[in-house]
Amino acid sequence: MITAIEQTLLNALLELEKAGKSLRTAKPKPDLPALFARIDELAKQLPRGTDSALLHYLQKKSYEKARLFLQGQDAENQVGSCRHVD
């Protein structure tokens, strides 16, 4: 079960994903810098004890990995250049 702040973060990550997919056709264009700033602000609000994998994904701006983690699909994440995912 995810916390309220994690759910809010997941919603922001889903919004970012949707905005990215509609970027070519959206009018007006989505405000991506504002979405990134919101995600960064939400990440700062995560409590102590938050899973280190989630914190790592957010720190590295691996937003798709963070989204999969929050959706309980961390097993789908691929090893990145930092080799964080086993």
N, C-alpha and C positions, 0 to 999 in steps of 0.2 A: 504494500500500500504506500502510495506516495503522499508526501505532506502537501499542505495548501500552497506553499511557496513553490514546491516542485511542480504542482499542477499548473500554476500560473506561468512558470518557466516553460513547461511543455506547451502550453497554449501559445506562448510567444514564439517558440521554435516552430510550431506548426504554421503559424501566421507567416513566419519568414520563409518556410518551405513553399507555401502557397504563393507568396509574393515573387519568389524566385522563378517559379514555374510560369507565372503570368507576365513576367517582365517584358517580353517582346510585344505583347498585345494590350497590356493594361493602359488605360487612359483615365485618369492621370497615372503616371508611373508611381509605384510604391516608394515610400520614403525608407529605403534600406538603411541609411545611417541611423535613423531614429529607431528602427527595429533592432539593430546591433547594439545601440546604446541601452535600450530597454532590457535586452538579454543580459548585457554586462551588469546592469544595475540589479537585476533579479539574482544573478549569480552571486553578487556580493552579499545578498540577504540570506543565503543558505546558511543554516545553523551548523555549529560545530557537530562533528559526527557524521556529516554528509559523506556518502561513499566517495572514496578517493578517485575512483574511476570517473565518476560524473564530474568532479572538480577538475580532473585532468583534461577531459574532453572540452570543458568550457574554457579553461585556461588556454588551450591550444586552438580555440575557435573551431573545434570539430563539432559543429552544431548538429550534423546528421547523426553522428555517434551519440551525442548527448540525448537527442530525441529518441533514438532507438533504445538507449539505456532506460530512459524514463517510461517508455512504453513496454518495458519488460522484455525487450528483444536484443539485449546486449550481445547475445551469442551470434547475431548476424553481423556484428562489427568486424571489420577486417583489420589486420595488423597494420598500423601506420608506420611511418618512417622512424618513429621513436620506439617502436616495438612494444608499446604499452599493452596492447591486447594480446593475451596468450593464445 
